[in-house]
Amino acid sequence: MSEQNIIERIEGLENDSVKRFAVNTNDSKFDDVKQIIGDEAKDLVPYLITNYPINDSNFIHGGAAHTVLGMQYGDMQYGSQLSISFKKMKYRTLNNGIWLEWQTIGGEHGNVGDFTNNFNNLIQEGTYAYGGQDYTNKPAGFGMIEVLRFGSYITQKRYNADSIGIRCSWDNGQTWSAWKYTNLS
């Protein structure tokens, strides 16, 4: 795609050329855009889809409606989507027909138990706290967990006053290395 073509597309967004759709679908993850909006789904045509009311369990954000801004190309096999709510923004990319997991821009924050009871499922970037709860695959002790990721590579770091622990996954959290610790004393 030429630089001029990219500039024209950006100017098109500024000039209100985004196709807008209000739908009620069982695919509120927006995985199959062609199925949701039909023939209007075209390469390099930005779309804004709002699904209301949510009638499945595929929540991108908690709430009664999902709105996604996206654009795809390469026969709809590549692209990106942005989901915006009152609390946060999430994005994901499509690569060779496979959507990657939604990622929170700026990261998640809160107690581990607010998100999962299994540390193997703690794959969204952010900072989390945990105590004496009996979570599956948790590191030794208690403390703060920092999750960092780059594509399918994820690192979990545990910090407390006595030690730092770390483990990694190279396959989007499907398998994990063992926790390794460094004492601070």
N, C-alpha and C positions, 0 to 999 in steps of 0.2 A: 504494500500500500504506500503510495507516495505521500510526501509531506503535505502537498496541496490537498489531497483527498482527506487526510486527517484533519486539517484546518477546516475544510468545508463541513465535515461531520460535527466538529465542535461548534462551529457557527450555527449549524442546524439545531443543536441542542439549545443554544442561546435563543434561537428564533422560534422556540416552542414547537419543534417538529417531533417531539417524543410521542409515540403512539400510546394512548392511555386506555386501559381496560379495567372494567369492574366485573369480576367474575365470582361464581360460587362453585368451587371445584374441590374434589377430594385430594388433589395434589397441592396442598398448601406449602410444600417445600419448593414448588416451582421447578421440579426436575425436568419435566417434559413441557417446555414452553409451546411447542407446536401443538400438542394435545390440548393445552389450555386456551390458546388464542387462535388456533387454526392457521389459515393461510396468511394471516397478518404477520406471523413469525417469519422474518426474513433476515438473511445475513446483513450485518452492518446497519440494521434499523433498530434504534434504541426503543425500549418498551418500559412502561410503568404499569404494573399489574397490581390491583388490590383485590384480595380474596376476602369476602365477608358474606355470611358469618363463617368462622372456622368450623368445619364439621368433621375433622379428623384430628389425630393426635400429633401432627407434624408441625409443632410450634417452632418457628425460628426465634421468636420472642414470645413471652407470655402475652396474652391479650386476645381480643375478639376478632382482630383483622390482621392480615399481613399485607404489606406493600413492598414491592421489589422493583428496583430500577436496574435494568440490565441491557446487554447487547452481546450478540454472538456472531460468529463468522466461521468461515471454512465449512460450509454446509451445516451450520449450527453445531459443529463439533468442538468449538473453542469459544471462550468468552468469559464474562464475569457478571456478577450480580451484587447489588448493594441493598441491604434491608435496613430500614430506619424505624426506630421506635422512640418513645419519649425518654427511655432510659439509656439506650445505647444504639450503636450501629454495628452491623455485621456485614462481612463480605465473603465471597467464595469465588473460585475460578473453575472453569470447565476446560479440561485438557483431554483431547482425543475422545470426546463423548462421555467422560467420567467427571462428575462434579466432586470437588474436594469438600471437606467438611466446612461448615460455616465457622468463621473466625470473628471474634469480637474485636473491634477496633478499640485500642486502648486497654484491652484485657478485662477479664472478670475480676471481681474482688468480693471476698466474703468468707464464710466458714465452709470448709470442705463439705459438710453435711447438707448445705443448701444446694449443692450441685450433684453429689453422688455419695455412695457409701463404699466405693471401690476406687482406690487410687489409680488403677489401670485405666479408668474412664476419665481421669482428670487430665484432659488433653487441650483444653482451651487456655491460651495465654492468660496470665493473670497472677494474682497473689492471693493465697488462701491461708486460713488459720485452722488448726485442729488441736485437740487436746487428748483426753484419755479415751475417746470413743473407740469402739471395736470395729474399725474400718478394715476392709479387705485390702491386702497389699500395701498397707501403710508402712512408712519408715519407722525405725525405732524412736522411742521417746515421743515428744510433742514439739510443736513449734509452728513456723510459717513455711509454706510451700510456694516456691516461685516456679511457674511453668513458662518455658520459652519454646518456640517452635519455628521451624523453617520448612515449609512444605510438609513432608511426612516425617521429618526428623523432630523429635520432641525431647526436651530435657526437663526433668523435675529436680529442683534443688530444695532441700530441707535445711532450715536454719533454726538453731536454738542456742542457748547460752553455753552449752558444752561441746557441740560438734556441728559439722556441716555434712549433710548426706546428699548424694547425687545418684541418679540413674537415668538411662536413656532408652528411647525407642526409635528405630529407624523405619518403622512401617505403620506410622499413624496410630500408634498405641496398641497394635495387635499383640506384639511381644515386647518385653522389657528386659534390660540388663538387671542384675542384682543391685540392691542398694549398696553403695560404698561410702564409708565415713572417714572423716578427718577430725580428730579431737582437737579442741582449741586450747586445752590446758597444757 
